[in-house]
Amino acid sequence: MSKALLKFVRVSPTKARLIAREVQGMNAELALASLEFMPNKAAGIISKVIASAVANGDYEPEEVEIVSCRVDKAAVMKRWRPRARGTASRIIKPTAHILVEVAEPTQEKQTTGKDA
């Protein structure tokens, strides 16, 4: 099993989790191909992290599957915007940590109980 971690990436963790749930459990080659055509900013970032996790383990993308793809909340940048009558409103710029783990698929057979 190999993993890759990208920290403090400037993407909303809520939006990135939607993409991470789509690729979890998929073959790495299939996940990279499907992420290429997704229009989200997080899709491009997650595909780079998956490619890094595959390379960290010296694997080929077609021989591993994504065991877990986790997006955690990181620090939030807080900014201010001037508003009417001398007040200010808050702008929140979220960041995220993205962790991807890949491993070779296991060849376990599940018995249903009818064969026994």
N, C-alpha and C positions, 0 to 999 in steps of 0.2 A: 504494500500500500504506500502510496506517495501522496503528498498534499502540497498545496500552495496557498499562501495567505497574502491578500492585498489589503493594506490598512489605510485608513483615512482617505478613501476615494470619495470624490465630490458627487455623490448620487444619493437620492433618498432611499433609505433602507426599505421602506414600505413598497416602493415601486420596484426595487431590485428583487425583493422576495417573490414577487409574482413570476419573474423570469426564472429564479432559482428553483422554484417548485416544478416548473415545466421540464427542466433537464435532469432532475434528480432521479437516479435509477436507470438512466439511458446509457447506451453505448456512447463513448466519447466522440467517435467519428460522426455519429448521427446527431449528437448534441451540437457539435461545432457547425455542422451543415445547416441545422435548423436555426441556430442563433444568427447565422450570417444574414438571413432574410427577415429578421425581426427588426422593426423600426425603432425600438427603444434604445436609449443611451446605455442602459444597464446591460443589454444583450451583448454589445461589443466589449464591454468591460469584463463580463463573466466569461466570454469566449476566450479572452486572453489569459484569464486565470486558469481555465480548464487546460489550455495548451501548455501553460507553465507547469501544472501539476503532472501532466503526461510526460513532459520532458524531464521533470525532476526524478521520475522513476525509471528513466531510460526505456519507456514503453513506446509502442506505436498506438495511435488513436483507435485503431480497429480492434485491438486486443484487450482493452480495458473498459470498465463501466464506471460511471460516477456513483460512488457510494453515498456521499453526502455533499450538498452544496448549501452552505449556511451563510446568511447575511445578518450581521449584528449591527446594532446602532453604535455609532462612534460619537465623537465630540460634535457639538453644534456651534457653527459660527453665528454670532449675533451681530446684526447690523441695524442701523437706524435710518429712517427716511423722514425728511421734514414734511410736516403736514400743515393744514390750515391753522391759523390763530396761534402760531408759535409752538405747536405741539409736535410730537414725533411718534411715528409708528414703528413697530419692530419688524425686522425682516429676519427670518430664521433660515439658515443655509445648512441643511443636515449633511453629515458624512457617514460613511459605512465601512465596516470591515467585511471582506468577502473571503470565506474559507471553502476550498474545494478539495475533496479527497477522492482519489481514484484507486481502483484495485482490479485485479483480474477476477472475472466472474467465477463463482463456485459452481461446480457441477453436481449439486446435491439433488437427489430425487425425493419428492415428497410422496409419502404413501397416504392414500385416502382411507384406508381401513377396509376397503372392499376386497383387496387382493389377499389379505391374510386369512 
